[in-house]
Amino acid sequence: MTQTAQSAQKTLRRDATLTGIGTHSGKPVTLRLSPADPDTGIVFVRRNEAGEDVFIPARSSSVVGTQMCTILGDGAGLSVATVEHLLAATSALSIDNLVIEVDGAEIPMMDGSASAFVEAIDEAGIVAQPARARAIKVLKPVRLEVGSSWAEFLPYNGRRFTVEIDFDCPVIGRQKHAANITANSFRRDISRARTFGYMKDVEALWAKGLALGSSLDNAVVIADDKVVNPEGLRYPDEFVRHKLLDAVGDLALAGAPIIGHYRSYRGGHKVNAMALAALLEDRSAWSWLVSSDPAPRRSEQAEGLPGYFAPAFAPDRS
């Protein structure tokens, strides 16, 4: 079943370049975001040892790892890690087509949130393209349970996320946040939420040669039942907002925006990936929502917001 909507595909107006530190390698990483032709999708590009460009689509089928971050690979050993923050930004800002060249094995952490990627996209500009956009519309509930964690997709006329976490830590505890995702709500309420961790865990990873790029500059760090970062939290519930940010990025691997309500409890990259795979595998659970007119509208060129998300423009109910 295919429905219609009013929207056009979108890409960047011009290139954007960012440089930062890889969270595990601790080495500088540069990535370039470049405009792409209609129907290209989001594609990562890495150069192999032979000097050849290897293309890794930002799709569920490219996921090769979900431990501590989401890792995409080409099936032959070349991969790019920590893609979720960047993909959350491209998804929330409705970028359909983009080529992402990266000169290392991981996306730079920047400040541990998606804000630097949002700023780079906004500065480069967003343009509509003469091609029909499409989205995935959830038709019926799809639920996944993994131990004490669960996630589900529900029909909903917009892009809604409800994420709940429950940590045995007095600083975090049990938190829940819900949001209708639009470009503006993501910029304002979600994009600046940083990744977080415990000092004892970071020290153990350092000893193993991992997380060498992690610091107070790119993560909220907890030690002795308090936040170590001198500036404190950016949001009162920054921890769960970051988990919601991760979910937006992980579900971007559907290859198209998902019109529906995603709910999770004690989820993470693994649960997000498994839930998305379960949805996509059940063809009775979703349908394509395809635009009826590929001609860019003035409002779309200005805001970069697809018309088929119009129901989500109402005030957030979070």
Phi, psi and omega in degrees: 000128180237128177253170181247160178209170181252101179189165176233156176295160183222152176215185177279154176285324180208174181294155172222135181239135178229145176229135180203195182253137175287133186297326181265318182284330185074008183260154177298140178227135177243136174229146179239126176264124184234146175303150180225156180294158176306145178068013175284323187079192176264124185227130174269144180234124174234153180259128180276181184295337179276000180081015180262142177284131178247128183260128180238105181294143176279075182228157179304324182292347181268355183292125179239356179193147180223016180276114179073339177196176176260129183241130177251146180217167181264001181087354181238018175104347179267133184215170174220127186253165177057051182273347193295324182290318177295316181292331175296319179293314181295323180290312182295328180267009171063044175271118181271322188232125184197138173252126183244104178270128181230135185262019178212183185271003180210152176285136181300145183286337185054238180260015179089001179235195178257003189297321181295325179288321176299315181297320180294319179293316179298321180291321179290328181092152181241133179234144176278151183240156181281062179208147183289130175277161176215158180219168178255120181258122179287128183257333181208162181296141173227121186236143178228135177236132179227100183061235180271002180258154174207161176209152180206152172251136178231149176299139180195141183270065181165190178248099184241139177233134171231114184238134178233135178237159181210099182251142175279065183207123184298335179289326182258297180065217180255121181228149180221137178218138179232144181203141167274122186274116170231170179301315183289318180294324179293314178304315189281316194252342188235320193301332184269000180287125186265155172296161185214161180190175181262141179303319181297325179288320180297318180297322178293322178292320177303319182296335179266004181080019180247165178054033183293340179263000182283138180199179177292348179280342183224021177198152169273122184249134181247132176209141179054042177058038175206160176280124183284326183305125183298332181278351180075205183267150178277330174229150178303326179245047184301328183298310181287329178295325177292322177297325176292319176303313178302318181296320178300316180292318180294322181282347174297342180287001171293339181089358178198154179299144178258118176271103184172183181247118178257124179238140177215152177229123182054042181272189180179192183301318181296312181295319178301315181294318180293320180294318179297317179298320180296319178296309185295330181286337180263093184291348176275353185265352182207163177219160176282139173246110188244138181292146182269342183222112182281356182290126180298135175264153184304317182294326180291320180295327182282320188256338182069033183240120182296143179297331182286000174260009185310319179300335182278357181281351178295160179306142178301144179256028182272000000 
